[in-house]
Amino acid sequence: MYILISVIDRLFDIFYYILLARVLISWFPNIDRTHPIVIFLYRTTEPVLQPVRRILPPGSMIDFSPLIVFLLLPIVKRFVFQLLLLFA
């Protein structure tokens, strides 16, 4: 069980850094959006960000969905660990 929790913990950490990289890339308009790394970052994070965007009210020039995901990520991580420990 410890190995499973450790792997899931690492996956959450990796996703955190992938999301951070995507946010940083969005600040630089001259970055090639067709580069394979940029495409990977967008394809990896978009399934999580898109549902959050649907909840947020439209019309803002700033995309707050990454901020909300950053805030929710530790909560979801803790919830997943609690479930794993409950069924262990």
N, C-alpha and C positions, 0 to 999 in steps of 0.2 A: 504494500500500500504506500510505503514511503517513496518508492521509486515512481509510482504513478503521480503522486502529489508533486514530487520534484519536477517531473516532466511537464505537468500542467503549469506549474509555477514558471518554468522557463518559457513556455509558449506564451503565457500572458506577458512576460517581460519582453520577449521578441516582438510581439504585436505592439506593445507600448512604443518601442523604438522605431518600428516601421511607421506607426502613426505620427510620431514626432518628425521623422524624416519627410513625410508627406507634407506636414504643416510647414516645415522650413522651406521645402521646395516651392510651395505656393507663394511664398513671399518674393520669389525671384522670377519676374516675368520672362526673362531671357532664356530660361532653361528649356531645352528641347523636350517637349511633352511626348515625343515619339520615341525617346530613348528607352531601351528595354528595362532599365532599372526604374525609371519613372512610371512606365506602364505597370510594372510589377507592384510598385507602391500603391498605385491607384486601384488596381484590381484586388489587392489584398485588403485594403481599408474600406473600399466603397460599400461592400455588403453590410458593414457595421454602421457607416455614416449615413447611408441613404434612409434607413428607417427613422433615424433621429431627425434628419432634415424634414421628413414628412410631418413630424410633430411640431416643429418650430414654425412660427408664423412667417409667411413669405414677405419679401420686400426689403429685407436688410441687405446692405452691401457687404456685410461681414458674415462669414459662415461660422456660426457658433457651434456647429455639430462636433468638431474635434474637441472643443473645450468640454462639452457635455460628456463625450465618450471618455475623455481623460478623467473626469470626475466620477463617472460610473464604473470605470474599469476596476478599481480596487474593491468596490462594493460587490461587483459580480464575482470577482476572484475569491473574495471571502465566502460568498454564498456557495460557490462551487466546492470550495474546500470543506465547508460545513456539511454539505450533502455527501461528499465522499467519506468523511469521518463518520457520518450517521449510518451509512450503509456498510462500513468496514467491519 
